[in-house]
Amino acid sequence: MIKICILTCAHPPFDTRIFHKEAKSLVKAGYDVTLIARYDKDEIVEGIRLVPLSKPKNRLERMTKTVWAVYRKALEIDADVYHFHDPELMPVGLLLKRHRKRVIYDVHEDVPRQNLSKPYIPALFRKPISLMIGALEAFSARHFDSVVTATSFINKRFLRLGANATCVNNFPIASELYAVENQWEKKEKVVCYVGGIARIRGAFEMVETIRMTQCKLMLAGDFEPGLEGQLKRLPGWRNVDALGFVDREGVRAVISHSMAGLVVLHPTSNYIDAMPVKMFEYMSMGIPVIASNFPIWREIVEGISCGICVDPLNPEEIAEAIQFIIEHPAEAEQMGKNGRRAVEKRYNWEREEKKLLSIYHNLICGKS
């Protein structure tokens, strides 16, 4: 049996893209799959062997000591294909290539652009760090057997770099996030946001917005350090229900309970061309999307009439969109149905899975 080793030191072991989509798809296809990730024990979960990494004390330790631990454990496993998910693991990928291993780099974000707006990086160092990572990706990508990207925008960049790149979108598993019956007449006046809660992802605007509406806001996710205390001092906080991190079933429950899902990320270089999975998860669950008015998002949302696009920096405009959803339940229900139909036809993992398996088939056949 062909052995696959998936590597991550930055993501949790049960990350949706890594574990629930890619790893499970590979197991289903008959591969022997091992996942090296931050975990507390060596065990098999849903056919995937989890090899634990100690949790690093800080980012510096993660990028040094933890990266070296990943490399050592990867060599011990002696897999046929290695599939890594973090930019700091590029040196590991290059070292594995020296051992004549097949290596796949899975790119979730446009990392060079992302670092231009990272709050924990001092502004003076953001551009030099971005250029350094971009140069490392440009050098490394041509040496890896395959680069898998989460969006077509990122894929075009790697194709320009001369990489063997394929876009495998991070679309939802249509069979997982599905509300059999969205009973709109029974829904309460609630909207939701699911994902990491950060200033750059519209945290302040969402809390300011909800104060101007007649509904509640459910936040499901972890807060950026220091942010929760600041948000609690805002007048709109009394209309917020902060749930913290929720598992996949929790995500399903939160979205199902809501009349609309918010994805009002700021217009930064990293987000404007992104394809946020939360937007498609809202669509999959059959609720309208209230999304930032970026061109690529507007094309999707307005093109299939599954929600409303707004200026993400304008709480009044976001509030108007929420009020429209609340006051026009029939239109909101139809938006939700349009979104669900689009997921069933196009924006689903079941379609993307075929591309992932094709990459592996070509790699394995090319090796034999």
Secondary structure, 3 states (H helix, E strand, C coil): CCEEEEECCCCCCCCHHHHHHHHHHHHHCCCEEEEEEECCCCEEECCEEEEEECCCCCHHHHHHHHHHHHHHHHHHHCCCEEEECCHHHHHHHHHHHHCCCEEEEEECCCHHHHHHHCCCCCHHHHHHHHHHHHHHHHHHHCCCCEEEECCHHHHHHHHHCCCCEEECCCCCCCCCCCCCCCCHHHCCCEEEEECCECHHHCHHHHHHHHCCCCCEEEEECCECCCHHHHHHCCHHHHHEEEEECCCHHHHHHHHHHCCEEEECCCCCHHHHCCCCHHHHHHHHCCCCEEEECCHHHHHHHHHCCCEEEECCCCHHHHHHHHHHHHHCHHHHHHHHHHHHHHHHHCCCHHHHHHHHHHHHHHHHHHHC
